């Protein structure tokens, strides 16, 4: 399950890539395959300025179940998967 900020949700749902700078996507993480127990969240924020060649102009933030930031920035664990979602997807891997 992925949520998008209200201002840019339409672009995400419509697949209007690349998404505008300022876009925020939040993915719910689960501890089980049935997705019944929330483990935390990961957010992506489109900065609008490319800061690293493997992540485009996105940065990530990992949050616990209380929305407290645990890690943030150019997270290697996020970049590792999202580099495969560049062709026409603007680093977004999950369909709305």
C-alpha positions, 0 to 999 in steps of 0.5 A: 500500500502506497500513499501519495501527498494530496497535491501530487497524488493525481500524477502518481495515480495517472503515471505522469512520470517524472513526478513533480519536485516535492512529491512524497510517497509513503509505503506501509511495511508489514511484518507478515506476508498477509500484510496484517501487522504494520512494521513501519513506513518508508517515504520517498521525497522528490527533491528536484535536484539530483544528489546521487547518480543511482537515486535520481532526485529522490531521498528516502526516510525509514520510519517506525510504527510511531512515524519516528524517523530511524534513517534518512537520506540516500538509503542504500537499501532503498536505492538497491531496489529502486534503480531497477525502476527507472525506465519510465517510472521515475524510481517508483516501483509500486503501482498505485 
